[in-house]
Protein backbone atom coordinates (compact mmCIF):
# COMPACT_ATOMS: atom_id res chain seq x y z
CA UNK A 1 0.00 0.00 0.00
CA UNK A 2 1.21 3.57 -0.65
CA UNK A 3 2.14 5.79 2.27
CA UNK A 4 -0.92 7.96 1.63
CA UNK A 5 -3.24 5.03 2.40
CA UNK A 6 -1.84 4.54 5.90
CA UNK A 7 -1.71 8.27 6.58
CA UNK A 8 -5.41 8.56 5.73
CA UNK A 9 -6.12 5.94 8.38
CA UNK A 10 -4.17 8.05 10.88
CA UNK A 11 -6.15 11.14 9.85
CA UNK A 12 -9.46 9.32 10.29
CA UNK A 13 -8.48 8.25 13.79
CA UNK A 14 -7.41 11.78 14.75
CA UNK A 15 -10.48 13.60 13.40
CA UNK A 16 -12.70 11.57 15.70
CA UNK A 17 -11.09 13.38 18.66
CA UNK A 18 -10.86 16.85 17.14
CA UNK A 19 -11.57 19.34 19.93
CA UNK A 20 -11.58 16.73 22.66
CA UNK A 21 -7.77 16.90 22.93
CA UNK A 22 -7.79 20.62 23.84
CA UNK A 23 -5.35 22.22 24.58
CA UNK A 24 -3.31 19.57 22.75
CA UNK A 25 -3.53 18.93 19.00
CA UNK A 26 -5.50 16.08 17.46
CA UNK A 27 -2.93 13.53 16.24
CA UNK A 28 -3.30 10.11 14.62
CA UNK A 29 -0.79 7.27 14.30
CA UNK A 30 -0.66 3.98 12.37
CA UNK A 31 1.91 1.21 12.79
CA UNK A 32 2.57 -1.41 10.08
CA UNK A 33 4.82 -4.44 10.20
CA UNK A 34 7.68 -4.80 7.73
CA UNK A 35 5.27 -6.84 5.61
CA UNK A 36 2.62 -4.09 5.52
CA UNK A 37 0.26 -5.63 8.07
CA UNK A 38 -1.57 -2.96 10.10
CA UNK A 39 -0.72 -3.49 13.76
CA UNK A 40 -2.32 -0.36 15.25
CA UNK A 41 -4.50 2.63 14.38
CA UNK A 42 -4.67 5.06 17.28
CA UNK A 43 -5.13 8.73 18.16
CA UNK A 44 -4.41 11.08 21.03
CA UNK A 45 -7.70 11.22 22.91
CA UNK A 46 -7.36 13.68 25.78
CA UNK A 47 -4.80 16.11 27.17
CA UNK A 48 -2.75 14.49 29.91
CA UNK A 49 -3.24 11.01 28.48
CA UNK A 50 -0.93 9.03 26.21
CA UNK A 51 -0.01 10.56 22.86
CA UNK A 52 -1.05 8.87 19.63
CA UNK A 53 2.34 7.23 19.08
CA UNK A 54 2.40 5.77 22.60
CA UNK A 55 -1.14 4.42 22.24
CA UNK A 56 -0.24 2.89 18.88
CA UNK A 57 2.90 1.22 20.22
CA UNK A 58 0.88 -0.19 23.13
CA UNK A 59 -1.76 -1.60 20.76
CA UNK A 60 0.84 -3.07 18.39
CA UNK A 61 2.87 -4.72 21.15
CA UNK A 62 -0.28 -6.03 22.78
CA UNK A 63 -1.24 -7.65 19.50
CA UNK A 64 2.19 -9.22 19.05
CA UNK A 65 2.55 -10.28 22.68
CA UNK A 66 -0.87 -10.68 24.36
CA UNK A 67 0.77 -11.60 27.68
CA UNK A 68 1.91 -7.99 28.25
CA UNK A 69 0.01 -6.12 30.98
CA UNK A 70 0.25 -2.38 30.42
CA UNK A 71 0.08 0.33 33.12
CA UNK A 72 -2.60 3.02 32.72
CA UNK A 73 -0.56 6.06 33.73
CA UNK A 74 0.90 7.61 30.53
CA UNK A 75 4.37 8.22 31.99
CA UNK A 76 4.52 4.73 33.46
CA UNK A 77 3.26 3.34 30.14
CA UNK A 78 6.01 5.14 28.23
CA UNK A 79 8.66 3.65 30.57
CA UNK A 80 7.07 0.20 30.31
CA UNK A 81 7.15 0.28 26.51
CA UNK A 82 10.81 1.30 26.52
CA UNK A 83 11.66 -1.61 28.81
CA UNK A 84 9.44 -4.30 27.29
CA UNK A 85 9.21 -3.76 23.53
CA UNK A 86 11.46 -6.82 22.94
CA UNK A 87 12.32 -5.46 19.47
CA UNK A 88 8.92 -6.72 18.28
CA UNK A 89 8.52 -3.59 16.15
CA UNK A 90 11.97 -3.75 14.59
CA UNK A 91 11.78 -2.66 10.92
CA UNK A 92 8.13 -1.56 11.30
CA UNK A 93 6.82 1.60 9.62
CA UNK A 94 5.05 4.32 11.58
CA UNK A 95 2.72 6.95 10.13
CA UNK A 96 1.91 9.98 12.26
CA UNK A 97 0.03 13.15 11.28
CA UNK A 98 2.36 15.44 13.28
CA UNK A 99 6.10 15.22 13.92
CA UNK A 100 6.67 13.17 17.11
CA UNK A 101 7.28 15.44 20.07
CA UNK A 102 10.84 15.83 21.34
CA UNK A 103 10.29 17.33 24.80
CA UNK A 104 9.31 16.33 28.31
CA UNK A 105 5.85 17.73 28.98
CA UNK A 106 3.00 15.92 30.71
CA UNK A 107 4.48 12.79 29.12
CA UNK A 108 8.03 11.93 27.90
CA UNK A 109 9.11 12.49 24.26
CA UNK A 110 7.48 10.26 21.66
CA UNK A 111 10.60 10.56 19.48
CA UNK A 112 12.61 8.94 22.27
CA UNK A 113 10.26 5.94 22.28
CA UNK A 114 10.24 5.52 18.49
CA UNK A 115 14.03 5.68 18.38
CA UNK A 116 14.28 2.86 20.92
CA UNK A 117 11.98 0.58 18.91
CA UNK A 118 14.42 0.33 15.97
CA UNK A 119 11.65 0.92 13.47
CA UNK A 120 12.66 1.12 9.82
CA UNK A 121 10.91 4.36 8.89
CA UNK A 122 8.63 7.08 10.19
CA UNK A 123 6.33 8.95 7.80
CA UNK A 124 5.19 12.36 9.04
CA UNK A 125 2.37 14.52 7.76
CA UNK A 126 3.24 17.90 9.33
CA UNK A 127 6.45 19.25 10.80
CA UNK A 128 5.98 20.57 14.33
CA UNK A 129 6.92 24.25 14.25
CA UNK A 130 6.70 24.66 18.02
CA UNK A 131 10.14 25.56 19.45
CA UNK A 132 9.27 23.55 22.57
CA UNK A 133 8.15 20.29 20.94
CA UNK A 134 10.03 20.21 17.61
CA UNK A 135 13.18 18.25 16.87
CA UNK A 136 11.65 14.78 16.77
CA UNK A 137 12.59 14.22 13.13
CA UNK A 138 16.20 15.19 13.75
CA UNK A 139 16.42 12.75 16.67
CA UNK A 140 15.05 9.92 14.52
CA UNK A 141 17.35 10.68 11.57
CA UNK A 142 20.35 10.79 13.91
CA UNK A 143 19.39 7.29 15.08
CA UNK A 144 19.49 6.00 11.50
CA UNK A 145 15.71 5.76 11.08
CA UNK A 146 14.33 6.67 7.67
CA UNK A 147 12.10 9.73 7.88
CA UNK A 148 9.71 10.94 5.22
CA UNK A 149 7.98 14.28 5.76
CA UNK A 150 5.00 15.78 3.94
CA UNK A 151 2.78 12.71 3.43
CA UNK A 152 -0.72 14.21 2.88
CA UNK A 153 0.70 17.42 4.29
CA UNK A 154 -2.26 19.57 3.22
CA UNK A 155 -4.76 17.26 4.90
CA UNK A 156 -2.64 17.04 8.05
CA UNK A 157 -2.33 20.84 8.14
CA UNK A 158 -6.12 21.11 8.09
CA UNK A 159 -6.35 18.68 11.01
CA UNK A 160 -3.83 20.81 12.93
CA UNK A 161 -5.45 24.17 12.11
CA UNK A 162 -7.77 24.35 15.18
CA UNK A 163 -4.82 23.69 17.51
CA UNK A 164 -2.72 26.42 15.89
CA UNK A 165 -5.66 28.83 16.16
CA UNK A 166 -6.36 28.28 19.86
CA UNK A 167 -2.63 28.47 20.58
CA UNK A 168 -2.73 31.96 19.09
CA UNK A 169 -5.64 32.88 21.34
CA UNK A 170 -8.92 31.94 19.66
CA UNK A 171 -10.63 29.09 17.84
CA UNK A 172 -14.40 28.91 17.49
CA UNK A 173 -16.83 26.73 15.58
CA UNK A 174 -20.58 26.58 15.13
CA UNK A 175 -22.28 23.30 16.08
CA UNK A 176 -25.46 22.26 14.35
CA UNK A 177 -27.80 19.24 14.44
CA UNK A 178 -29.48 18.58 11.10
CA UNK A 179 -31.81 15.97 9.57
CA UNK A 180 -30.70 14.10 6.46
CA UNK A 181 -32.71 16.54 4.33
CA UNK A 182 -31.37 19.69 6.04
CA UNK A 183 -34.06 20.50 8.64
CA UNK A 184 -32.58 22.00 11.83
CA UNK A 185 -35.61 22.67 14.04
CA UNK A 186 -38.48 20.73 15.56
CA UNK A 187 -37.04 19.23 18.76
CA UNK A 188 -34.45 16.44 19.00
CA UNK A 189 -32.86 15.82 15.59
CA UNK A 190 -29.93 13.46 16.11
CA UNK A 191 -29.18 10.22 17.98
CA UNK A 192 -27.98 9.81 21.55
CA UNK A 193 -24.46 9.04 20.24
CA UNK A 194 -24.26 12.48 18.62
CA UNK A 195 -25.68 14.22 21.69
CA UNK A 196 -23.11 12.49 23.88
CA UNK A 197 -20.33 13.60 21.52
CA UNK A 198 -21.54 17.20 21.87
CA UNK A 199 -21.39 16.87 25.66
CA UNK A 200 -17.87 15.45 25.38
CA UNK A 201 -16.87 18.55 23.45
CA UNK A 202 -18.63 20.89 25.89
CA UNK A 203 -16.57 19.67 28.85
CA UNK A 204 -13.36 20.84 27.14
CA UNK A 205 -14.57 24.31 26.08
CA UNK A 206 -13.32 27.55 27.51
CA UNK A 207 -16.71 29.03 26.54
CA UNK A 208 -20.04 27.95 25.05
CA UNK A 209 -21.87 30.69 23.11
CA UNK A 210 -25.54 30.55 22.15
CA UNK A 211 -28.09 32.84 20.53
CA UNK A 212 -30.63 34.53 22.77
CA UNK A 213 -33.64 33.39 20.74
CA UNK A 214 -32.53 29.76 21.10
CA UNK A 215 -32.25 30.19 24.87
CA UNK A 216 -35.76 31.62 25.12
CA UNK A 217 -37.30 29.02 22.82
CA UNK A 218 -35.49 25.82 23.85
CA UNK A 219 -34.82 26.65 27.54
CA UNK A 220 -31.62 24.53 27.50
CA UNK A 221 -29.32 23.36 30.30
CA UNK A 222 -26.13 23.32 28.18
CA UNK A 223 -24.21 21.05 30.51
CA UNK A 224 -22.10 17.92 29.92
CA UNK A 225 -24.19 15.43 31.89
CA UNK A 226 -24.12 12.71 29.20
CA UNK A 227 -20.40 12.24 29.84
CA UNK A 228 -20.39 13.31 33.50
CA UNK A 229 -18.22 16.25 32.49
CA UNK A 230 -17.83 19.84 33.65
CA UNK A 231 -20.39 22.27 32.28
CA UNK A 232 -18.81 25.20 30.40
CA UNK A 233 -19.30 28.89 31.04
CA UNK A 234 -21.90 30.41 28.74
CA UNK A 235 -22.12 33.54 26.61
CA UNK A 236 -25.64 34.47 25.46
CA UNK A 237 -25.52 36.60 22.34
CA UNK A 238 -28.60 38.84 22.55
CA UNK A 239 -29.66 42.42 22.02
CA UNK A 240 -32.07 42.03 24.94
CA UNK A 241 -30.45 41.43 28.32
CA UNK A 242 -33.53 40.16 30.18
CA UNK A 243 -34.02 36.38 30.46
CA UNK A 244 -36.24 34.15 32.53
CA UNK A 245 -33.89 33.04 35.31
CA UNK A 246 -35.78 29.74 35.66
CA UNK A 247 -34.26 28.60 32.34
CA UNK A 248 -32.07 25.63 33.43
CA UNK A 249 -28.75 26.98 32.10
CA UNK A 250 -28.81 29.69 34.77
CA UNK A 251 -28.96 27.12 37.59
CA UNK A 252 -25.85 25.09 36.75
CA UNK A 253 -23.39 25.27 39.68
CA UNK A 254 -19.99 26.95 39.28
CA UNK A 255 -20.92 28.42 35.92
CA UNK A 256 -20.46 31.98 34.74
CA UNK A 257 -23.16 33.29 32.38
CA UNK A 258 -22.46 36.43 30.34
CA UNK A 259 -25.09 38.24 28.25
CA UNK A 260 -23.68 40.47 25.51
CA UNK A 261 -24.94 42.23 22.39
CA UNK A 262 -21.59 41.71 20.62
CA UNK A 263 -19.22 38.80 20.01
CA UNK A 264 -16.33 40.55 21.76
CA UNK A 265 -16.30 38.27 24.87
CA UNK A 266 -16.23 35.25 22.55
CA UNK A 267 -13.14 36.49 20.74
CA UNK A 268 -11.23 36.73 24.03
CA UNK A 269 -11.69 33.01 24.74
CA UNK A 270 -9.37 30.35 23.24
CA UNK A 271 -11.77 27.45 22.54
CA UNK A 272 -15.41 28.24 21.83
CA UNK A 273 -18.38 26.29 20.52
CA UNK A 274 -21.38 28.27 19.29
CA UNK A 275 -24.88 26.85 19.30
CA UNK A 276 -28.08 28.32 17.94
CA UNK A 277 -30.30 28.53 14.92
CA UNK A 278 -30.07 29.98 11.45
CA UNK A 279 -30.07 33.56 12.73
CA UNK A 280 -27.07 32.95 14.99
CA UNK A 281 -25.20 31.29 12.15
CA UNK A 282 -25.75 34.25 9.85
CA UNK A 283 -24.57 36.64 12.57
CA UNK A 284 -21.31 34.79 13.30
CA UNK A 285 -18.14 36.86 13.68
CA UNK A 286 -15.67 36.71 10.80
CA UNK A 287 -13.20 34.86 13.03
CA UNK A 288 -15.50 31.82 13.23
CA UNK A 289 -14.46 29.82 10.19
CA UNK A 290 -15.54 26.30 11.15
CA UNK A 291 -18.83 24.43 11.26
CA UNK A 292 -19.51 21.06 12.91
CA UNK A 293 -22.66 19.30 11.70
CA UNK A 294 -24.23 16.21 13.22
CA UNK A 295 -26.40 14.94 10.38
CA UNK A 296 -29.15 12.49 11.21
CA UNK A 297 -29.91 9.49 9.03
CA UNK A 298 -33.61 10.38 9.18
CA UNK A 299 -35.84 12.81 7.32
CA UNK A 300 -37.85 15.55 9.05
CA UNK A 301 -40.55 17.82 7.75
CA UNK A 302 -39.77 21.51 7.84
CA UNK A 303 -37.77 24.23 6.14
CA UNK A 304 -34.30 23.45 4.79
CA UNK A 305 -32.27 26.70 4.92
CA UNK A 306 -29.15 25.34 3.10
CA UNK A 307 -26.95 26.39 5.98
CA UNK A 308 -23.83 24.65 4.69
CA UNK A 309 -23.89 26.47 1.34
CA UNK A 310 -21.13 28.89 2.38
CA UNK A 311 -18.93 26.14 3.81
CA UNK A 312 -16.80 23.37 2.31
CA UNK A 313 -16.88 19.93 3.91
CA UNK A 314 -13.38 18.83 4.86
CA UNK A 315 -14.07 15.66 6.86
CA UNK A 316 -16.88 13.30 7.75
CA UNK A 317 -17.23 10.07 9.67
CA UNK A 318 -20.00 8.09 11.37
CA UNK A 319 -21.18 8.96 14.87
CA UNK A 320 -23.60 6.24 15.89
CA UNK A 321 -26.29 6.19 13.22
CA UNK A 322 -25.54 9.82 12.33
CA UNK A 323 -22.73 11.44 10.37
CA UNK A 324 -20.33 13.92 11.95
CA UNK A 325 -19.13 16.49 9.41
CA UNK A 326 -16.51 19.24 9.73
CA UNK A 327 -16.78 22.23 7.38
CA UNK A 328 -14.63 25.32 6.82
CA UNK A 329 -15.84 28.64 5.48
CA UNK A 330 -15.08 29.15 1.77
C-alpha positions as CSV (number, residue, x, y, z in Angstrom):
1,X,0.0,0.0,0.0
2,X,1.2,3.6,-0.6
3,X,2.1,5.8,2.3
4,X,-0.9,8.0,1.6
5,X,-3.2,5.0,2.4
6,X,-1.8,4.5,5.9
7,X,-1.7,8.3,6.6
8,X,-5.4,8.6,5.7
9,X,-6.1,5.9,8.4
10,X,-4.2,8.1,10.9
11,X,-6.2,11.1,9.9
12,X,-9.5,9.3,10.3
13,X,-8.5,8.3,13.8
14,X,-7.4,11.8,14.7
15,X,-10.5,13.6,13.4
16,X,-12.7,11.6,15.7
17,X,-11.1,13.4,18.7
18,X,-10.9,16.9,17.1
19,X,-11.6,19.3,19.9
20,X,-11.6,16.7,22.7
21,X,-7.8,16.9,22.9
22,X,-7.8,20.6,23.8
23,X,-5.4,22.2,24.6
24,X,-3.3,19.6,22.7
25,X,-3.5,18.9,19.0
26,X,-5.5,16.1,17.5
27,X,-2.9,13.5,16.2
28,X,-3.3,10.1,14.6
29,X,-0.8,7.3,14.3
30,X,-0.7,4.0,12.4
31,X,1.9,1.2,12.8
32,X,2.6,-1.4,10.1
33,X,4.8,-4.4,10.2
34,X,7.7,-4.8,7.7
35,X,5.3,-6.8,5.6
36,X,2.6,-4.1,5.5
37,X,0.3,-5.6,8.1
38,X,-1.6,-3.0,10.1
39,X,-0.7,-3.5,13.8
40,X,-2.3,-0.4,15.3
41,X,-4.5,2.6,14.4
42,X,-4.7,5.1,17.3
43,X,-5.1,8.7,18.2
44,X,-4.4,11.1,21.0
45,X,-7.7,11.2,22.9
46,X,-7.4,13.7,25.8
47,X,-4.8,16.1,27.2
48,X,-2.8,14.5,29.9
49,X,-3.2,11.0,28.5
50,X,-0.9,9.0,26.2
51,X,0.0,10.6,22.9
52,X,-1.1,8.9,19.6
53,X,2.3,7.2,19.1
54,X,2.4,5.8,22.6
55,X,-1.1,4.4,22.2
56,X,-0.2,2.9,18.9
57,X,2.9,1.2,20.2
58,X,0.9,-0.2,23.1
59,X,-1.8,-1.6,20.8
60,X,0.8,-3.1,18.4
61,X,2.9,-4.7,21.2
62,X,-0.3,-6.0,22.8
63,X,-1.2,-7.6,19.5
64,X,2.2,-9.2,19.0
65,X,2.5,-10.3,22.7
66,X,-0.9,-10.7,24.4
67,X,0.8,-11.6,27.7
68,X,1.9,-8.0,28.3
69,X,0.0,-6.1,31.0
70,X,0.2,-2.4,30.4
71,X,0.1,0.3,33.1
72,X,-2.6,3.0,32.7
73,X,-0.6,6.1,33.7
74,X,0.9,7.6,30.5
75,X,4.4,8.2,32.0
76,X,4.5,4.7,33.5
77,X,3.3,3.3,30.1
78,X,6.0,5.1,28.2
79,X,8.7,3.6,30.6
80,X,7.1,0.2,30.3
81,X,7.2,0.3,26.5
82,X,10.8,1.3,26.5
83,X,11.7,-1.6,28.8
84,X,9.4,-4.3,27.3
85,X,9.2,-3.8,23.5
86,X,11.5,-6.8,22.9
87,X,12.3,-5.5,19.5
88,X,8.9,-6.7,18.3
89,X,8.5,-3.6,16.1
90,X,12.0,-3.7,14.6
91,X,11.8,-2.7,10.9
92,X,8.1,-1.6,11.3
93,X,6.8,1.6,9.6
94,X,5.0,4.3,11.6
95,X,2.7,7.0,10.1
96,X,1.9,10.0,12.3
97,X,0.0,13.1,11.3
98,X,2.4,15.4,13.3
99,X,6.1,15.2,13.9
100,X,6.7,13.2,17.1
101,X,7.3,15.4,20.1
102,X,10.8,15.8,21.3
103,X,10.3,17.3,24.8
104,X,9.3,16.3,28.3
105,X,5.8,17.7,29.0
106,X,3.0,15.9,30.7
107,X,4.5,12.8,29.1
108,X,8.0,11.9,27.9
109,X,9.1,12.5,24.3
110,X,7.5,10.3,21.7
111,X,10.6,10.6,19.5
112,X,12.6,8.9,22.3
113,X,10.3,5.9,22.3
114,X,10.2,5.5,18.5
115,X,14.0,5.7,18.4
116,X,14.3,2.9,20.9
117,X,12.0,0.6,18.9
118,X,14.4,0.3,16.0
119,X,11.7,0.9,13.5
120,X,12.7,1.1,9.8
121,X,10.9,4.4,8.9
122,X,8.6,7.1,10.2
123,X,6.3,9.0,7.8
124,X,5.2,12.4,9.0
125,X,2.4,14.5,7.8
126,X,3.2,17.9,9.3
127,X,6.5,19.2,10.8
128,X,6.0,20.6,14.3
129,X,6.9,24.3,14.2
130,X,6.7,24.7,18.0
131,X,10.1,25.6,19.5
132,X,9.3,23.6,22.6
133,X,8.2,20.3,20.9
134,X,10.0,20.2,17.6
135,X,13.2,18.3,16.9
136,X,11.7,14.8,16.8
137,X,12.6,14.2,13.1
138,X,16.2,15.2,13.8
139,X,16.4,12.8,16.7
140,X,15.1,9.9,14.5
141,X,17.4,10.7,11.6
142,X,20.4,10.8,13.9
143,X,19.4,7.3,15.1
144,X,19.5,6.0,11.5
145,X,15.7,5.8,11.1
146,X,14.3,6.7,7.7
147,X,12.1,9.7,7.9
148,X,9.7,10.9,5.2
149,X,8.0,14.3,5.8
150,X,5.0,15.8,3.9
151,X,2.8,12.7,3.4
152,X,-0.7,14.2,2.9
153,X,0.7,17.4,4.3
154,X,-2.3,19.6,3.2
155,X,-4.8,17.3,4.9
156,X,-2.6,17.0,8.0
157,X,-2.3,20.8,8.1
158,X,-6.1,21.1,8.1
159,X,-6.3,18.7,11.0
160,X,-3.8,20.8,12.9
161,X,-5.5,24.2,12.1
162,X,-7.8,24.4,15.2
163,X,-4.8,23.7,17.5
164,X,-2.7,26.4,15.9
165,X,-5.7,28.8,16.2
166,X,-6.4,28.3,19.9
167,X,-2.6,28.5,20.6
168,X,-2.7,32.0,19.1
169,X,-5.6,32.9,21.3
170,X,-8.9,31.9,19.7
171,X,-10.6,29.1,17.8
172,X,-14.4,28.9,17.5
173,X,-16.8,26.7,15.6
174,X,-20.6,26.6,15.1
175,X,-22.3,23.3,16.1
176,X,-25.5,22.3,14.3
177,X,-27.8,19.2,14.4
178,X,-29.5,18.6,11.1
179,X,-31.8,16.0,9.6
180,X,-30.7,14.1,6.5
181,X,-32.7,16.5,4.3
182,X,-31.4,19.7,6.0
183,X,-34.1,20.5,8.6
184,X,-32.6,22.0,11.8
185,X,-35.6,22.7,14.0
186,X,-38.5,20.7,15.6
187,X,-37.0,19.2,18.8
188,X,-34.4,16.4,19.0
189,X,-32.9,15.8,15.6
190,X,-29.9,13.5,16.1
191,X,-29.2,10.2,18.0
192,X,-28.0,9.8,21.5
193,X,-24.5,9.0,20.2
194,X,-24.3,12.5,18.6
195,X,-25.7,14.2,21.7
196,X,-23.1,12.5,23.9
197,X,-20.3,13.6,21.5
198,X,-21.5,17.2,21.9
199,X,-21.4,16.9,25.7
200,X,-17.9,15.5,25.4
201,X,-16.9,18.6,23.4
202,X,-18.6,20.9,25.9
203,X,-16.6,19.7,28.9
204,X,-13.4,20.8,27.1
205,X,-14.6,24.3,26.1
206,X,-13.3,27.5,27.5
207,X,-16.7,29.0,26.5
208,X,-20.0,28.0,25.1
209,X,-21.9,30.7,23.1
210,X,-25.5,30.6,22.2
211,X,-28.1,32.8,20.5
212,X,-30.6,34.5,22.8
213,X,-33.6,33.4,20.7
214,X,-32.5,29.8,21.1
215,X,-32.2,30.2,24.9
216,X,-35.8,31.6,25.1
217,X,-37.3,29.0,22.8
218,X,-35.5,25.8,23.8
219,X,-34.8,26.6,27.5
220,X,-31.6,24.5,27.5
221,X,-29.3,23.4,30.3
222,X,-26.1,23.3,28.2
223,X,-24.2,21.0,30.5
224,X,-22.1,17.9,29.9
225,X,-24.2,15.4,31.9
226,X,-24.1,12.7,29.2
227,X,-20.4,12.2,29.8
228,X,-20.4,13.3,33.5
229,X,-18.2,16.2,32.5
230,X,-17.8,19.8,33.6
231,X,-20.4,22.3,32.3
232,X,-18.8,25.2,30.4
233,X,-19.3,28.9,31.0
234,X,-21.9,30.4,28.7
235,X,-22.1,33.5,26.6
236,X,-25.6,34.5,25.5
237,X,-25.5,36.6,22.3
238,X,-28.6,38.8,22.5
239,X,-29.7,42.4,22.0
240,X,-32.1,42.0,24.9
241,X,-30.5,41.4,28.3
242,X,-33.5,40.2,30.2
243,X,-34.0,36.4,30.5
244,X,-36.2,34.2,32.5
245,X,-33.9,33.0,35.3
246,X,-35.8,29.7,35.7
247,X,-34.3,28.6,32.3
248,X,-32.1,25.6,33.4
249,X,-28.7,27.0,32.1
250,X,-28.8,29.7,34.8
251,X,-29.0,27.1,37.6
252,X,-25.9,25.1,36.7
253,X,-23.4,25.3,39.7
254,X,-20.0,26.9,39.3
255,X,-20.9,28.4,35.9
256,X,-20.5,32.0,34.7
257,X,-23.2,33.3,32.4
258,X,-22.5,36.4,30.3
259,X,-25.1,38.2,28.2
260,X,-23.7,40.5,25.5
261,X,-24.9,42.2,22.4
262,X,-21.6,41.7,20.6
263,X,-19.2,38.8,20.0
264,X,-16.3,40.6,21.8
265,X,-16.3,38.3,24.9
266,X,-16.2,35.2,22.5
267,X,-13.1,36.5,20.7
268,X,-11.2,36.7,24.0
269,X,-11.7,33.0,24.7
270,X,-9.4,30.3,23.2
271,X,-11.8,27.5,22.5
272,X,-15.4,28.2,21.8
273,X,-18.4,26.3,20.5
274,X,-21.4,28.3,19.3
275,X,-24.9,26.8,19.3
276,X,-28.1,28.3,17.9
277,X,-30.3,28.5,14.9
278,X,-30.1,30.0,11.4
279,X,-30.1,33.6,12.7
280,X,-27.1,32.9,15.0
281,X,-25.2,31.3,12.1
282,X,-25.7,34.3,9.8
283,X,-24.6,36.6,12.6
284,X,-21.3,34.8,13.3
285,X,-18.1,36.9,13.7
286,X,-15.7,36.7,10.8
287,X,-13.2,34.9,13.0
288,X,-15.5,31.8,13.2
289,X,-14.5,29.8,10.2
290,X,-15.5,26.3,11.1
291,X,-18.8,24.4,11.3
292,X,-19.5,21.1,12.9
293,X,-22.7,19.3,11.7
294,X,-24.2,16.2,13.2
295,X,-26.4,14.9,10.4
296,X,-29.1,12.5,11.2
297,X,-29.9,9.5,9.0
298,X,-33.6,10.4,9.2
299,X,-35.8,12.8,7.3
300,X,-37.9,15.5,9.1
301,X,-40.5,17.8,7.7
302,X,-39.8,21.5,7.8
303,X,-37.8,24.2,6.1
304,X,-34.3,23.4,4.8
305,X,-32.3,26.7,4.9
306,X,-29.1,25.3,3.1
307,X,-26.9,26.4,6.0
308,X,-23.8,24.6,4.7
309,X,-23.9,26.5,1.3
310,X,-21.1,28.9,2.4
311,X,-18.9,26.1,3.8
312,X,-16.8,23.4,2.3
313,X,-16.9,19.9,3.9
314,X,-13.4,18.8,4.9
315,X,-14.1,15.7,6.9
316,X,-16.9,13.3,7.7
317,X,-17.2,10.1,9.7
318,X,-20.0,8.1,11.4
319,X,-21.2,9.0,14.9
320,X,-23.6,6.2,15.9
321,X,-26.3,6.2,13.2
322,X,-25.5,9.8,12.3
323,X,-22.7,11.4,10.4
324,X,-20.3,13.9,12.0
325,X,-19.1,16.5,9.4
326,X,-16.5,19.2,9.7
327,X,-16.8,22.2,7.4
328,X,-14.6,25.3,6.8
329,X,-15.8,28.6,5.5
330,X,-15.1,29.1,1.8
